[in-house]
Amino acid sequence: MAERLQRQLGVGGATLLGLGSMVGTGVFVSLAVAAGITGPSVVLAVALAALVATANALSSAQLAAAHPVSGGTYEYGYTVLRPILGFIAGWMFLVAKSASAASAALGVSGYLLTALAPGAMAWRVYLAPAIVVLLTLIVLAGIRRTTRTNAIIVGITLASLFFFVVISIPFFDLANFRPFFVPTSGRAPVRAFLYATALSFVAYTGYGRIATLGEEVREPRRIIPRAIATTVIVTAILYVLVVVSGVGVLGAEELAGAAGRTGAPLEVAAARSAGAAGRVVLAIGAITALLGVLLNLILGLSRVLLAMARRRDMPAVFERVLRGSTPGPAVIGVGTVIALITLVGDIRLTWSFSAVTVLTYYAITNLSALALPEESRLYPRWISAVGLLGCLSLAAFVDPAVVAVAGGVLGVGVLWFGIARTIASR
């Protein structure tokens, strides 16, 4: 019988883990990338992404309440749909969120070097893997210690973002929002807007971490939906305020240019508003936020890898649990993969890849929610239908080259699934 994890998380801990997963790479890096694609209308893209994320979040919440085990949509796909769909969800989650985690690590190193050694940006690729190793060691220490660390990180992050919004007010220029629907990426306006919405959507998907930790949540049917709803609402309000402030101070094009040049766009905007002091505060907030995202991604990814190993869709070594609370081999495994991906060194590429793969993952989440029997349902079916339609629609507007690469990765996963099934049947 597989070793089970202990139920230790309440509403507060689960909500903070959700916030720690969401308020990071998205708000400090990727929203600026989206601004470079669609211009000032990124504000609406962030709001539309929040609506799609809400539908997905409710689907995740009722699935997690009905099936409170580690693994998230991987387990739901297996239980409610078909094994191959469950595997695809797990595989795409591992791939997508490993890329997101690499983006977070690159973001941390970018903000650190911008604050401490602006002339040493070439070291960003070397600093990022070291940061991944450090966070992997913290997660290995167990869920309680990880939760305490995360609470401190979230508190510092939220304080720094509210500071950024306040200091931006005197320097806010409405001219930066005119014209509103002019993309800076060379794409047609509608296509650019929906592509930016897809990238913004990825910034909201940290709520899924609460679902993947379902085996470690007390009273999951009550706590998980409440924690997910709180996380999405708080994050949506914060994202809109921050992106309005960033575009208002720098303009969409300059904000996006800062993201590509330094990986620290909000720090550049804060320096415009409050000089060196603003830069330091935002650097601290960004570093803690991105560390929080990385911490929670390693946590969530290791639980999905654990679940996949239990079904022998991944090597059995990853199902081992240390002291009843930490899947040690799985944590080390995902930490190693993330560290290797950081060597790519390109935040735009890793985030675009995350977009198409995570949209596939949440499409399967919504399919699973649609298939739930009435007695297990918390919300109407139309919510999951809206979430499914939103995921499929946004995926169509991601860069075709990135979609092609994601398709190749999916093909490799399906091939591995066949091999794993054959080995397990012997």
N, C-alpha and C positions, 0 to 999 in steps of 0.2 A: 504493500500500500504506500502511495506517495506521501512524503512528509508534508504536513500542512503548516501554513504560517499562522502566527498568533493575531487575534483581533484586538488591536490596541488603539485605533484611531476613532476619535469622536468628531462632532460637527466642526469644531474649531480647527483641529489638526488637519482634517480632510480639506476644508476650505483654504487653509493656508498653503497646503501642498498644491492645490489647484491654482491659487494666485502665484505661487512661486514658479509654477510651470508656464503660466501665461504671460505674466508681466516681466518680459525680458527681451529676448531677441526681437520679438515683434515690435514693441514700442520703441526700443532704442536703436534698431537697425532697419528691419524690413519695411516698416511703414515709410521710411525715407526712400527706400528702393522703389516702393509702389508709387510714391510721389513723382519719381523720375519717369515713370511710365505713363501716367495719366494727367500729371499736372495738378493744379489746385483741387480738381474734382476728387482727389484722393480722400477728401473729407467724407464725401458721399460713399466712396468705395468702402471705407472703413465701417460706415453705418450699415451698408448693405451686407457686408461680410458678417456683421454682428447678428443680423436677422437669420442668415443661413446657419450660423454657428448655434443660435438659440434652438432652432429646430433639431439640429444634430445633437445638441446637449440633452434635450428632453428625451430623444431616442436612447442615448447612452444611459441616461438616468434610469429609465424604466427597465432596460436590459440588465443593468448592474443590480437593480433591486430584485429582479427575478432570478438572476444567476450571480450571486455574490462570491465569485471566485477570481483568482488571479488570471490575467490574460486578456481581459477586455473583449473586443470584437472577435478576436481569434476564438475564444470560447463560445461566444454567442453564435458565430457562423457555424461552428461544429454542432452545437446543440439544437439550434433552431432551423438552420438551412441545410447545407451539405458540407462534408469534411473538406472538399476542395476549396469551397468559398471561405471556410474558416481559416484554412491554411493561407490562402491568398491575402486575407486580412492581416494575419499575423506577420507574414513575410513582408508585405508592403509597409506595415507599421515599423518593423525593425529597420527597414531600409530608409523610410521617410524620416523617422525620428532620429536615426543615427546621423543623417545629413543635417537635421535641425540642430542636434547637439553639437556637431562640428561648427555650424554657423555661430552658435552661442560661444564656443571656445575661442573662435577667431575674433568674435566681437569683444570678449573680455580682454584678449591680448591687444586688440586695437585701441580700446579705451585706456588701458594701462600705459601703453607706449605713447599715446597722444598726450597723456598727462605728465608722464615722467621723462620720456626720451623721444620727442617728436622726430628726431633725425634718425631713429633706429627702427622705422616701420618694417624694414626687411626681416627683422627678427620675429615678426608676428607669427609666422608659420612654425617657428621653433618653440615659441613660448606656449602656443595653444596646446600641443600634446602634453606638456608638463602640467598645465592646468587640469586637463582631463584626468591625469594620474592622481592628482591631489584629491579631486572630487570623488573619484572611484574609491579611494581609501576611506573617505568619510562615509559613503554609502555602505561599505563593508562593515562599518562599526555598528550597524543596526538601525531599525526604523525609528526608535525613540530618539537617538542622538541625531539622526537625519532630520527629524521633525523639529527639534529644538534649533538646530542650525538654520533650517528653513524659515522659522518664525523671525529670527533676528534679521535674516536677509530681506524678507518681505517688508518688515517695518522700515528699514533703511531705504529700500527702493521706493515705497509709496511716498515717504517724506520728501525724497529728492525730486520726484516727479511733480508733486504739488508745488514745490519750490520753483521748478522750471515754469509751470503754468503762471504762477504769480509774477515772477520777474519778467515774463514775456509781455505782460499787459502794456507797460509804457512804450514798448518798442513795436507794438503790433501795427502793421501797415495793411490796410484793406486793399491797396493797389496790388498786393501780391496774389490776390484772388481774382484778378481781372487780366485776361479773360478766364473764365472758370473751366470750360470744357476744351482746353487746348493741350493735347498730349505732347510731351517733349521727347517721345521715343520713336517718332516716325510712323507709328501705327495709326490706323483709322480710329477716330475718337471712341466709338462704341467698343471696339475690340480692345483698345488700350484700357478703357475704364474697367471692363470685365476681367482682363488679365490682372490689373491692379487689385480688383476685388478678390480674385483667387489667391494672390499673394497675401493679402490682408487676412483672409480667412484662416490661413495657416497660423497666424499670430494668435488666434483665439482657441486653438485646439488643445491647449494644455488641460482643459477640464477632463479630457479623456484619461488623464493620469489618475484621477479619483476612481474611475471605473476599473482601470487595470489593477488597482490596489484593493478591489472588492473583498478579497479574502482576509484583509487586515483591518476592515472597518467594522465597528460595533453597530448592531442594529442597522444593517445595510439598507433595508427597505425604507427606513425613515431618514437616515443620515445622508445617504448618497444623493438622492434628488435635491435635498435642501442645500448641500454643499456645492453641487454643480450649479444650481440656479444662482446662488449668491456669487459664486466665482464669475460667471458670465456677465451678470449685471454690473458688478463693480468694474470689471475689466473693460467693458464696452464704454462706460462713461469716461473712464480714464484715458482710453485710446483716442476718443474723439477730442477731448480737451487737449491732449498732447499734440496731436497732428495739426489741429487748428493753430495752436501756438507756434509750432515749428514752421509751418508754411507762412504764418503771419509775420514772423521775424525774418526768416531767410528767403522765402519764396521757394516754390516747389523744385525748381531746377537746381538752385544752390544747395538745398537740403539733400537732394539725391546725389549731387556731386560730392558732398561731404561724406556720404555713406560709402561711395565707391573709393574715394581717395584715402580716407582714414579709418573707415568702419566705425566712426564715432560722431554721427551727424548731430545729435542733441547736444553734445558737448560743444560743438562749434556754435550752435545757436545760443547756448547759454553764455558763451564767451562774448557774443555780440551784445547780449542784454546786460550782463553783470560782470564782464571782464574776467580776470583770473579767478576771482572767488567763485563766480558762477560755473566756470569750467571745472574747478575742483569738486564742487558739490555734485555736479552732474556726472563727473567721472566716477565718484564714489558710488552714486546710485546706480549707474550703468553697470559697474563692475559687480556690485552685489546682485543686481537683477539677473544679469547673464549667468553669474555663478549659480543662482537659484534655479534658473531654467536647466542648466547643465546637470545640477544635482538631481532635479526631479526627473529629467529624461533618463539618466542612468538608472534611477530607481524604477521608473515605469518600464523601460526596455528590458531590464533584468527580469521583471515579473512575467512579461510576455514570453521571453526566452525560456523561463522556467516552465510555463504552461505548455509550450511547444515541445519541450524535452519530455514532459510527463506523457505525452501522446506519441513520443518517438518521432516527431516531425523534425526534431533537432537531436543531436547526440545526447545520450542519457546522462552524461556527466553534468549537464547543466540543470538537472533536477535536484541536485543535492542541496540541502538546507542546513545552514550552520546555526546551532543553538536555537533552533525553532523560529528564527526571525530573519535570517539573511540568506538568500540563495547565492552563496559566495562565488562558485564557478560562473554563474550567469552574470553577476556583476562584473567580474574580471573580463569575461568575454566581450560584453558590450563596451566596456571601457577601452579595450584594445582596439576594437573596430572604429570607435569614434576618434581615437587618437590618430589612427591611420588616415581617416577621411580629412582631418584638419590639414594634412599635407597638401591638399588641393589648393588651399589658400585663397579661394574665391567665394565670398559670401553670397554674391548674386547667383552664382551657379548652384551652390548647395541649397539656397532657399527656393529657387525655381523648381529644382528637382523635388524638394520636400512638398511643394504645392500639389503637383500632379499625383504623387504617390499617396499623400494623406487624403486627398479627395477620393481616391479609390477606396481607401480604408473606410472612410465615413459613409460612402455609398453602400458598402456591405453592412455597416452599422444600421443604417435606415432600412435596408431590406430585412434584416433580422428583426427589427422592431415592428415592421409591418406584418411579420409572420407570427408574432406573439399571440397566444390565445387570449380571449377577452378577460379571463380571470386574472391574468398576469399583467394586464395593461393599466397604466396610470394615466395616460393621455390619449386623446383621439388619434385615429390612424392618419388623418390628413396632415398632422404635424410631421410625421415620418415621411409622408409622400412629398411634402414641401422640401424637407431636408435632402431627400434622394434627388429630386429634380435640381435643386441648387448645386449639389456636388457634381452631377453629370454635366450641367450647363457650364459651370465655371471651368471644369477640366478641359472643355473644348477650346478655351481661349488661352491656355498656357502655350508657351513657345513650342512649335511643332518638333523642333530638334530635341527639346527636353522630354516631350511626350514619347518620342521614339526611343530614347535611352531608357525611360521608365518601362516601356513595353518590353525592351530587351531584358531588363532586370526581372520583370514579371515572368518572362519565358524561362529564365534560369531558375526561378523559384518553382515553377510548375515541374520542371525537369527534376529538381531536387526532391520534390514531393513524391514523384514516382519512384525515385531511387530509395527514399526513406521508407516508403510503404513496402517495397520489395524486401529490404533488409529486415524490417520489423516482422514480416510474415514468415521468415525462415525459422 
